[in-house]
Amino acid sequence: MRAFVGGALDGCPAADDVVLMADELVSNAIQHTCSGESAGTFRVRVTVRAGTSVLVEVADAGGRWGEQGAGPGADGFETRGRGLNIVGALAASWGVTGDEAGHIVWFTAGWGPSAAGRPSRRRPSAARA
């Protein structure tokens, strides 16, 4: 998956961040949905927009999402629960659509003059930004 996403963004200055975020979403699909079962699948779609931004979508095999952690523990040493926080910090926008039949978790990221400064941090929503 990392090679696939990285290859789609060859030469993109935001490629490392985009690959990291995509990896987090794929990990969540495998850990928290039917995609992690023996016959489970997931799909990653990367759409580069005019060389200035990218939309990445990870579609899972559905099912009830597994236990959703509240994030790192008070001591900050938990090894789980940071994935969506990372996506929220790095993405220009992100969200979740779907239901128990299948979810799509997506994010956008930008680079270049039109993406100067830190991206806005938006809460996930059912609609795409």
C-alpha positions as CSV (number, residue, x, y, z in Angstrom):
1,M,0.0,0.0,0.0
2,R,2.8,2.4,0.8
3,A,4.5,1.8,-2.5
4,F,1.2,2.3,-4.3
5,V,0.3,5.6,-2.6
6,G,3.9,6.8,-2.8
7,G,4.1,5.9,-6.5
8,A,0.9,7.9,-7.2
9,L,2.6,10.9,-5.6
10,D,6.0,10.7,-7.2
11,G,7.8,14.0,-6.7
12,C,5.1,15.4,-4.4
13,P,6.4,17.4,-1.4
14,A,3.7,16.1,0.8
15,A,4.1,12.4,-0.2
16,D,5.6,11.3,3.2
17,D,2.6,12.8,5.1
18,V,0.1,11.4,2.7
19,V,1.6,7.9,2.9
20,L,1.6,8.0,6.7
21,M,-2.1,9.1,6.8
22,A,-3.1,6.4,4.2
23,D,-1.2,3.8,6.3
24,E,-3.1,4.8,9.4
25,L,-6.5,4.5,7.6
26,V,-5.6,1.1,6.2
27,S,-4.5,-0.1,9.6
28,N,-7.8,1.0,11.0
29,A,-9.7,-0.8,8.3
30,I,-7.8,-4.0,9.0
31,Q,-8.0,-3.7,12.8
32,H,-11.6,-2.5,13.3
33,T,-13.7,-3.8,10.4
34,C,-14.4,-7.0,8.5
35,S,-11.5,-6.1,6.2
36,G,-9.3,-7.8,8.9
37,E,-11.0,-11.1,8.6
38,S,-9.4,-14.0,6.6
39,A,-11.4,-13.2,3.4
40,G,-11.6,-9.4,4.2
41,T,-10.6,-6.8,1.6
42,F,-10.1,-3.1,1.5
43,R,-9.6,-0.6,-1.4
44,V,-7.4,2.5,-1.6
45,R,-8.1,5.2,-4.1
46,V,-5.7,8.1,-4.7
47,T,-6.8,11.1,-6.8
48,V,-4.2,13.8,-7.5
49,R,-5.9,17.1,-8.2
50,A,-4.0,19.4,-10.7
51,G,-0.7,18.8,-9.0
52,T,-1.7,20.8,-5.9
53,S,-3.7,18.4,-3.7
54,V,-4.7,14.8,-3.3
55,L,-7.8,12.9,-2.1
56,V,-7.2,9.5,-0.6
57,E,-10.1,7.2,0.2
58,V,-9.9,3.8,2.0
59,A,-13.0,1.7,1.6
60,D,-13.4,-1.2,4.1
61,A,-15.5,-4.4,4.0
62,G,-17.9,-3.0,6.6
63,G,-19.2,-4.6,9.8
64,R,-19.4,-2.9,13.2
65,W,-16.3,-0.8,13.8
66,G,-14.2,-2.3,16.6
67,E,-13.7,-0.6,19.9
68,Q,-12.8,3.0,19.3
69,G,-10.1,4.1,21.7
70,A,-10.2,7.5,23.3
71,G,-6.6,8.1,22.3
72,P,-3.4,7.8,24.2
73,G,-3.6,7.2,27.9
74,A,-2.9,9.9,30.5
75,D,0.8,8.8,30.7
76,G,1.1,9.3,26.9
77,F,2.8,5.9,26.4
78,E,0.0,3.9,24.9
79,T,0.9,2.4,21.5
80,R,-2.6,2.6,20.1
81,G,-5.2,5.3,19.6
82,R,-3.2,8.0,17.7
83,G,-4.0,7.2,14.1
84,L,-7.0,9.5,13.5
85,N,-5.3,12.2,15.6
86,I,-2.4,12.0,13.2
87,V,-4.8,12.3,10.2
88,G,-6.6,15.2,11.8
89,A,-3.4,17.0,12.4
90,L,-1.9,16.6,8.9
91,A,-5.0,16.5,6.6
92,A,-6.6,19.6,5.2
93,S,-9.9,17.8,5.8
94,W,-11.1,14.3,6.5
95,G,-14.3,12.3,7.1
96,V,-16.2,9.1,7.1
97,T,-19.1,7.9,5.0
98,G,-21.0,4.6,4.9
99,D,-22.5,2.2,7.4
100,E,-22.1,-1.4,8.5
101,A,-22.2,-2.5,4.8
102,G,-18.9,-0.6,4.2
103,H,-17.2,2.6,5.2
104,I,-15.1,5.0,3.3
105,V,-12.6,7.0,5.3
106,W,-11.1,9.8,3.3
107,F,-8.7,12.8,3.6
108,T,-7.4,15.6,1.5
109,A,-3.9,17.1,1.6
110,G,-2.5,20.0,-0.3
111,W,0.9,21.5,-1.1
112,G,2.4,24.4,-2.9
113,P,1.5,28.1,-2.7
114,S,-2.3,27.5,-2.4
115,A,-1.6,25.3,0.7
116,A,0.6,27.8,2.6
117,G,0.5,27.4,6.3
118,R,-1.0,24.6,8.3
119,P,-4.1,22.9,6.9
120,S,-7.4,23.7,8.6
121,R,-8.4,21.1,11.1
122,R,-12.0,20.0,10.4
123,R,-14.0,17.5,12.3
124,P,-15.1,14.4,10.3
125,S,-18.4,14.6,8.7
126,A,-20.7,12.5,6.6
127,A,-20.3,14.8,3.6
128,R,-17.1,15.5,1.7
129,A,-15.5,18.9,1.9
